């Protein structure tokens, strides 16, 4: 049997790595090893940040809800409002509450009045 060299596959692999590394700075876009390492780190960071994003959105929703409570001059703080929501059995999550607080303040005000 004849020997098969891996040149075409290796070139294809290198090409795809360098294509994915387009736009990186310095040698990271032109040198295969640096590009591979940078892509590895970028992939790890993107995986972690997809997880972090969920917590960041939850913090943003909390801030929006608290700001809306201040705007309607409610005596409730954010934590007391969430506790009152749970006690009254209203099953609206923070994402929806933040949307209501920002887009439809009259609906949010009705929920606050019902709770307090």
TIVEX-469300 format. One record per residue (C-alpha): residue number from 1; z negated, y, x negated; residue in three letters. Coordinates in pm, 1 decimal, m for minus. Layout:
REM TIVEX-469300
    n         z         y         x  res
  NUM         Z         Y         X  ALA
...
***
This chain:
REM TIVEX-469300
    n         z         y         x  res
    1       0.0       0.0       0.0  UNK
    2      73.8     349.9    m120.6  UNK
    3    m199.6     598.5    m188.9  UNK
    4    m241.7     882.8      60.1  UNK
    5    m369.4    1210.5     m72.4  UNK
    6    m565.7    1444.4     150.5  UNK
    7    m380.6    1760.5      58.8  UNK
    8    m232.0    1847.5     398.0  UNK
    9    m555.1    1779.9     585.8  UNK
   10    m761.3    1966.7     328.2  UNK
   11    m528.8    2266.0     346.6  UNK
   12    m545.6    2261.4     725.2  UNK
   13    m925.4    2249.7     709.7  UNK
   14    m937.4    2540.7     464.3  UNK
   15    m697.6    2741.9     675.8  UNK
   16    m906.7    2700.9     989.4  UNK
   17   m1223.8    2800.2     804.6  UNK
   18   m1059.9    3112.1     663.1  UNK
   19    m912.0    3194.5    1003.8  UNK
   20   m1258.2    3180.7    1160.4  UNK
   21   m1393.9    3398.2     877.3  UNK
   22   m1146.7    3680.8     938.9  UNK
   23   m1316.3    4017.6     946.8  UNK
   24   m1606.0    3913.4     723.9  UNK
   25   m1677.6    4138.9     427.4  UNK
   26   m1604.4    4087.5      58.8  UNK
   27   m1543.6    3729.8     m58.0  UNK
   28   m1669.5    3582.2     266.1  UNK
   29   m1327.3    3618.9     422.8  UNK
   30   m1118.3    3499.5     127.7  UNK
   31   m1321.8    3237.5     m59.0  UNK
   32   m1360.0    2902.0     108.8  UNK
   33   m1714.5    2820.5      m0.7  UNK
   34   m1854.1    3162.8      88.6  UNK
   35   m1668.2    3156.4     418.5  UNK
   36   m1809.0    2813.4     505.0  UNK
   37   m2164.6    2922.7     423.7  UNK
   38   m2128.0    3243.9     621.5  UNK
   39   m1987.1    3060.2     921.9  UNK
   40   m2277.2    2815.1     905.5  UNK
   41   m2531.5    3097.7     906.4  UNK
   42   m2342.9    3282.8    1179.4  UNK
   43   m2345.4    2972.2    1395.9  UNK
   44   m2716.4    2923.8    1345.1  UNK
   45   m2785.0    3286.8    1431.9  UNK
   46   m2571.6    3276.5    1743.9  UNK
   47   m2755.2    2963.7    1863.6  UNK
   48   m3095.2    3129.2    1811.8  UNK
   49   m2984.1    3453.8    1972.2  UNK
   50   m2859.9    3278.8    2285.1  UNK
   51   m3220.0    3167.7    2329.8  UNK
   52   m3364.2    3509.8    2242.1  UNK
   53   m3135.9    3683.2    2490.5  UNK
   54   m3316.8    3522.4    2783.3  UNK
   55   m3650.0    3669.3    2673.9  UNK
   56   m3494.2    4009.5    2611.7  UNK
   57   m3353.2    4019.1    2963.8  UNK
   58   m3688.6    3922.7    3111.3  UNK
   59   m3854.2    4209.1    2919.6  UNK
   60   m3585.7    4446.5    3046.1  UNK
   61   m3642.2    4336.1    3406.3  UNK
   62   m4017.8    4391.6    3366.3  UNK
   63   m3956.9    4744.8    3238.4  UNK
   64   m3719.7    4824.7    3525.8  UNK
   65   m3965.7    4696.8    3786.2  UNK
   66   m4254.7    4889.8    3632.8  UNK
   67   m4045.2    5210.2    3615.2  UNK
   68   m3950.0    5171.7    3980.6  UNK
   69   m4315.0    5125.8    4076.2  UNK
   70   m4395.8    5450.7    3892.7  UNK
   71   m4102.7    5626.8    4062.4  UNK
   72   m4222.9    5545.3    4414.0  UNK
   73   m4575.5    5641.4    4307.2  UNK
   74   m4725.3    5308.8    4399.3  UNK
   75   m5085.0    5239.8    4299.2  UNK
   76   m4971.7    4902.0    4166.9  UNK
   77   m4894.8    4832.2    3804.2  UNK
   78   m4638.1    4568.7    3711.7  UNK
   79   m4889.3    4286.5    3664.0  UNK
   80   m5078.1    4365.8    3987.2  UNK
   81   m4749.1    4385.4    4174.2  UNK
   82   m4636.5    4041.7    4052.6  UNK
   83   m4978.1    3895.0    4144.0  UNK
   84   m4958.3    4052.2    4491.4  UNK
   85   m4605.4    3913.1    4533.9  UNK
   86   m4725.5    3561.6    4456.3  UNK
   87   m5029.8    3595.1    4685.1  UNK
   88   m4818.7    3717.2    4976.8  UNK
   89   m4573.2    3428.5    4929.4  UNK
   90   m4263.6    3638.2    4864.2  UNK
   91   m4037.6    3427.5    4643.8  UNK
   92   m3817.9    3690.7    4479.5  UNK
   93   m3763.3    3654.3    4107.1  UNK
   94   m3778.3    3933.4    3850.5  UNK
   95   m3401.4    3953.3    3809.7  UNK
   96   m3349.8    4027.0    4179.2  UNK
   97   m3644.9    4267.2    4187.6  UNK
   98   m3505.1    4461.4    3891.8  UNK
   99   m3162.2    4478.0    4059.4  UNK
  100   m3317.5    4602.4    4384.1  UNK
  101   m3529.3    4855.6    4196.0  UNK
  102   m3223.2    4996.1    4020.7  UNK
  103   m2949.8    4969.2    4284.3  UNK
  104   m3133.1    4970.3    4619.3  UNK
  105   m3464.2    5156.5    4584.7  UNK
  106   m3524.5    5167.9    4961.9  UNK
  107   m3524.7    4786.9    4979.8  UNK
  108   m3755.2    4769.5    4679.8  UNK
  109   m3989.4    5021.0    4843.8  UNK
  110   m4005.5    4804.3    5159.3  UNK
  111   m4105.6    4503.6    4946.4  UNK
  112   m4378.6    4709.6    4774.2  UNK
  113   m4510.6    4829.7    5111.4  UNK
  114   m4516.3    4472.8    5243.7  UNK
  115   m4710.4    4353.9    4938.9  UNK
  116   m4970.1    4630.7    4919.0  UNK
***
